[in-house]
Amino acid sequence: MFATQNRRKRGFLTTICIASMAIVLIMNPSVAADNPALDLHARAKEIGSLRFGMFICWSLSTFSGYEWTRGVSDPAFFKATGCDTDQWCKTAKEAGMGYILFLTKHHDGFCLWDTKTTEFKVTNSPLKMDVLAALRKSCDKYGIKLALYFSEGDWTWLKDVPQDGLLPGSPKWGDKIWSSSDRPEIKKAQLKELVTQYGPIEFFWMDHAQGDGGLGHKETAEWVHQFQPGCFVGFNHGEPAGELAIREVGKPGPIGNADASVYNKEAEKNYKGYLLAEFTYPILPAHDGGAMWFYSLPKHDALCLPVEKILEDYEGAVKYGNIFSLDVGPNYAGKLRDVDVTTLRAVGEKIRTKTFHMAQ
């Protein structure tokens, strides 16, 4: 009897140890970095099953009316009067979306989380709120996964370009502002904060428009994987690396189809490391004046892509096993436009009543 009791006790202790290790792995993703057994192909299927997501672009450009907002150094420029992350996630759920892709930092360097790397951040703005932390809670509440956009370089790192006075729009080719200063330690510190303080991140959408910030793409992916090995990493152009093919303003198609990409054609054709493809574009149709990826201007509040266009590309995502990130910009009050909510709800209704087939 005592032998049986001892076996039971050992079995119970083993179960406790295994459970404790699992908790450690969940609470501290860096521990999992030493686990070589991660099946990346299974992970690709897991992320791919999310299928459709909401790309949230909300930052300085929401308030400037320009796609890129240069020369701002005061966090008070971010004049949001509110932030409704529950509305974002509830709408995503109603639209049949599985994840939210959130802009953490654009080229202007303004951080939408409570970073320790700079004072140019949302918690120092009139909103005084860690938006990413709020979004993490809302995602968990509504059963939505979280992915992050991150500009690799930013203009606050430039040493010889004035940062005072609003300089709207995209700079000209050859302008010094195109060559972002190399600050690899700040880049690493910011990415580490994002992957260790805000829970599991499904993937990173890295924007190379202002360079790699002094840390190459292969090294950037390795740095993220050190803390969350199951987090996929993709770059919209530049040196190909990571597991995720990024198709900015692209379209559905099988991995390796250069025609589905605009900026990453060579990478799609030649790089063999991609396990999953993502494409994205704004819900706002082409218009005069104002931004495309961010909230534009009140005069454009009725403009929105038709349900049929969004549904067609959703069907393409299913067919080719892609993920489709539809960009939707919250307004000055931190809420999605009424026209976006109505459109996305209609898309969700269609998704729930229609049968979609994957290519064999």
C-alpha positions in Angstrom: 0.0 0.0 0.0 2.8 2.4 0.9 4.5 1.7 -2.5 1.2 2.6 -4.2 0.9 5.7 -2.1 4.5 6.7 -3.0 3.8 6.2 -6.7 0.7 8.3 -6.4 2.6 11.0 -4.6 5.4 11.0 -7.2 2.8 11.2 -9.9 1.1 14.0 -8.2 4.4 15.9 -7.7 5.3 15.3 -11.4 1.9 16.8 -12.5 2.5 19.8 -10.3 6.0 20.3 -11.7 4.8 20.0 -15.3 2.0 22.5 -14.6 4.4 24.8 -12.9 6.8 24.7 -15.9 3.9 25.4 -18.2 3.0 28.5 -16.1 6.6 29.7 -16.2 6.6 29.3 -20.0 3.4 31.3 -20.4 4.4 34.0 -17.9 7.9 34.3 -19.1 8.1 33.7 -22.9 11.9 34.1 -22.8 12.1 30.7 -21.1 10.4 29.1 -24.1 13.2 30.5 -26.3 15.3 27.5 -25.2 12.7 25.1 -26.5 13.9 23.8 -29.9 10.7 21.6 -30.3 8.6 24.5 -31.6 6.8 23.4 -34.8 6.9 26.5 -37.0 4.7 24.9 -39.7 2.0 24.1 -37.0 2.4 27.6 -35.8 1.9 29.0 -39.3 -1.4 27.1 -39.5 -2.4 28.4 -36.1 -1.8 32.1 -37.1 -3.2 31.4 -40.6 -6.4 30.2 -39.1 -7.1 33.7 -37.8 -7.6 34.6 -41.4 -8.9 38.2 -41.1 -7.9 41.0 -38.9 -8.2 44.7 -38.1 -5.2 46.9 -38.7 -5.5 49.9 -36.3 -3.4 53.0 -37.3 -3.9 55.7 -34.7 -1.2 58.2 -33.9 0.1 61.7 -34.7 -1.1 61.5 -38.3 -4.7 61.1 -37.1 -4.5 64.8 -36.0 -2.2 66.2 -38.7 -4.3 65.2 -41.6 -1.2 63.9 -43.4 0.1 60.3 -43.9 3.4 61.1 -42.4 3.8 63.7 -39.6 7.3 65.2 -39.4 8.9 67.6 -37.1 6.7 67.0 -34.0 8.4 66.5 -30.6 5.6 67.4 -28.2 3.4 64.5 -27.1 0.6 67.0 -26.6 0.2 67.0 -30.4 -1.7 63.7 -29.9 -5.0 65.4 -28.9 -7.2 62.3 -28.5 -10.3 63.0 -26.4 -10.9 59.4 -25.7 -10.0 55.8 -26.6 -12.5 53.0 -27.0 -10.5 49.8 -27.4 -13.6 47.8 -26.5 -15.4 49.2 -29.5 -12.5 48.2 -31.7 -12.5 44.6 -30.5 -16.2 44.2 -30.4 -16.4 45.4 -34.0 -13.6 43.1 -35.0 -15.4 40.2 -33.4 -18.7 41.1 -35.2 -16.7 41.3 -38.5 -15.4 37.7 -38.2 -11.9 38.9 -37.5 -9.5 36.9 -35.5 -6.9 39.5 -34.6 -6.0 43.2 -34.3 -2.8 44.5 -35.8 -1.9 47.6 -33.8 0.4 50.4 -34.7 2.8 50.8 -31.8 5.1 53.4 -33.3 5.2 55.2 -36.7 8.2 56.9 -38.3 7.6 60.0 -36.2 8.7 58.0 -33.1 5.6 58.6 -31.0 5.0 55.5 -28.9 1.5 54.2 -28.2 2.7 52.3 -25.1 4.3 53.3 -21.8 7.8 52.9 -22.9 10.8 53.7 -20.8 13.0 54.5 -23.8 11.6 58.0 -24.5 9.3 60.7 -23.1 7.7 61.0 -26.5 4.8 58.7 -25.7 1.1 58.5 -25.3 1.2 58.4 -21.5 2.6 61.9 -21.6 -0.1 63.1 -24.0 -3.4 64.7 -22.8 -4.9 61.2 -23.0 -2.4 59.9 -20.3 -3.2 56.3 -21.1 -1.2 53.2 -22.2 -3.3 52.4 -25.3 -1.6 49.1 -25.9 -2.2 47.9 -22.4 -5.9 48.9 -22.8 -6.1 47.1 -26.1 -4.5 44.0 -24.6 -7.3 43.8 -22.0 -10.0 44.4 -24.7 -8.5 41.7 -26.9 -8.6 39.2 -24.1 -12.1 40.2 -23.2 -13.4 39.6 -26.7 -11.2 36.6 -27.6 -9.2 38.5 -30.2 -5.5 37.9 -30.8 -2.9 40.7 -30.9 -0.3 41.5 -33.5 1.9 44.6 -33.7 3.1 47.1 -36.3 6.5 48.7 -35.6 8.5 51.3 -37.6 12.1 50.1 -37.4 13.7 53.5 -37.6 12.2 56.8 -36.5 12.9 60.5 -37.0 13.5 61.3 -33.3 16.8 59.4 -33.7 18.1 61.9 -36.4 20.9 64.1 -35.1 21.0 66.8 -37.7 17.4 67.3 -38.8 15.3 69.9 -37.0 12.4 68.4 -35.0 10.5 71.7 -34.4 7.6 72.8 -36.6 5.2 70.5 -38.4 6.6 69.3 -41.8 3.7 67.5 -43.4 3.7 64.7 -45.9 6.4 62.5 -47.3 9.9 63.9 -47.6 11.6 64.1 -51.0 14.0 61.4 -52.1 17.5 62.4 -51.0 16.2 64.4 -48.0 18.3 63.6 -44.9 15.2 62.5 -43.1 15.1 59.4 -45.3 18.3 58.1 -43.6 17.3 57.3 -40.1 20.0 57.3 -37.5 21.2 53.9 -36.3 20.0 53.3 -32.7 20.0 49.5 -32.5 20.0 49.5 -28.7 16.8 51.6 -28.5 15.2 49.5 -31.2 16.0 46.3 -29.2 14.8 47.8 -25.9 11.5 48.9 -27.5 10.9 45.5 -29.0 11.8 43.8 -25.8 9.2 45.9 -23.9 6.6 45.0 -26.4 7.1 41.2 -26.3 7.7 40.9 -22.6 5.1 43.3 -21.2 2.0 42.9 -23.4 1.3 39.2 -23.5 1.5 36.8 -26.5 2.0 38.6 -29.8 1.0 36.7 -32.9 3.3 38.5 -35.3 5.2 41.7 -36.0 4.6 43.8 -39.1 8.0 45.7 -39.4 8.0 48.8 -41.5 11.3 49.4 -43.2 10.4 52.8 -44.7 13.0 54.6 -42.5 15.7 51.9 -42.6 16.3 49.1 -40.1 17.4 51.4 -37.3 20.9 49.8 -37.2 19.7 46.3 -36.5 19.5 44.0 -39.6 16.3 42.1 -40.3 17.7 38.7 -39.6 19.0 40.0 -36.2 15.7 41.7 -35.5 13.7 38.5 -36.1 16.2 36.6 -33.9 15.8 39.2 -31.1 12.0 38.9 -31.1 12.2 35.1 -31.2 14.5 35.1 -28.1 11.6 36.3 -26.1 8.6 34.8 -28.0 9.8 32.0 -30.4 6.2 31.5 -31.7 5.8 35.1 -32.7 6.2 35.4 -36.5 8.1 38.4 -38.0 7.7 40.0 -41.4 9.2 43.1 -43.1 7.3 45.1 -45.7 10.5 45.5 -47.8 14.3 45.5 -47.5 16.4 42.5 -46.5 14.1 39.4 -46.5 13.9 37.6 -43.1 11.5 36.1 -40.8 8.5 33.8 -41.5 5.8 36.2 -42.6 5.6 37.6 -46.2 4.2 41.1 -45.9 2.2 42.5 -48.8 1.6 46.2 -48.2 -1.3 47.2 -50.5 -1.0 43.7 -51.9 -3.5 41.0 -52.6 -4.2 37.4 -52.0 -2.1 34.7 -53.6 0.1 31.7 -52.8 3.5 32.2 -51.1 6.1 32.9 -53.7 3.7 34.8 -56.0 5.5 38.0 -56.7 2.4 39.5 -58.5 0.6 39.5 -55.1 3.2 41.9 -53.7 4.0 45.5 -54.5 7.2 46.2 -52.5 8.4 42.7 -51.8 8.4 41.1 -55.2 12.0 39.9 -55.2 11.7 38.5 -51.7 8.5 36.7 -52.5 10.1 35.2 -55.6 13.5 34.2 -54.0 13.3 34.0 -50.2 12.5 30.5 -49.0 11.8 31.2 -45.3 8.2 32.4 -45.6 5.6 30.1 -44.0 2.6 32.5 -44.2 1.6 35.5 -46.3 -0.3 38.6 -45.1 -1.8 41.4 -47.2 -3.2 44.7 -46.2 -4.8 47.9 -47.5 -7.0 50.7 -46.0 -10.8 50.6 -45.8 -10.7 54.1 -47.1 -11.0 54.3 -50.9 -8.8 56.8 -52.9 -9.6 60.4 -52.1 -8.2 63.9 -52.4 -6.4 65.3 -49.3 -6.0 63.7 -45.9 -4.4 60.4 -44.9 -5.3 56.9 -46.2 -4.0 54.7 -43.5 -5.0 56.9 -40.6 -8.3 58.7 -40.0 -8.5 61.2 -42.8 -10.7 64.3 -42.4 -14.3 64.7 -41.3 -15.3 65.5 -44.9 -14.4 61.9 -45.8 -16.5 60.3 -43.0 -18.9 58.7 -45.5 -16.2 57.1 -47.7 -15.6 53.4 -47.3 -14.9 50.4 -49.5 -17.9 48.3 -50.4 -18.7 45.1 -48.6 -18.3 43.1 -51.8 -14.7 44.2 -52.3 -13.7 43.2 -48.8 -15.5 39.9 -49.0 -13.9 39.1 -52.3 -10.4 39.5 -50.8 -11.5 37.6 -47.7 -12.4 34.8 -50.0 -9.0 35.1 -51.6 -7.3 34.9 -48.2 -9.2 31.7 -47.4 -8.4 30.2 -50.8 -4.6 30.8 -50.6 -4.2 30.4 -46.8 -3.3 34.0 -46.3 -4.2 36.5 -43.5 -5.9 39.7 -44.5 -5.4 42.8 -42.4 -7.9 45.5 -43.2 -6.8 48.9 -42.0 -9.3 51.0 -40.1 -8.3 54.3 -38.5 -10.0 55.5 -35.3 -11.1 59.1 -35.2 -10.1 62.0 -32.8 -12.2 60.4 -30.1 -10.5 57.1 -30.4 -13.6 55.4 -32.0 -14.1 53.7 -35.3 -16.2 55.7 -37.8 -19.9 54.7 -38.0 -19.5 53.8 -41.7 -16.6 51.4 -40.8 -18.6 49.7 -38.1 -21.7 49.3 -40.4 -19.5 47.9 -43.2 -17.6 45.5 -41.0 -20.7 44.2 -39.4 -22.2 43.5 -42.9 -18.9 41.7 -43.9 -19.2 39.6 -40.7 -22.8 38.6 -41.6 -21.7 37.5 -45.0 -18.8 35.5 -43.6 -21.0 33.6 -41.2 -23.5 32.7 -43.9 -21.2 31.9 -46.9 -19.0 28.8 -47.5 -15.4 29.4 -48.5 -13.0 26.9 -49.9 -9.2 26.6 -49.7 -7.1 25.8 -52.8 -6.0 22.2 -52.9 
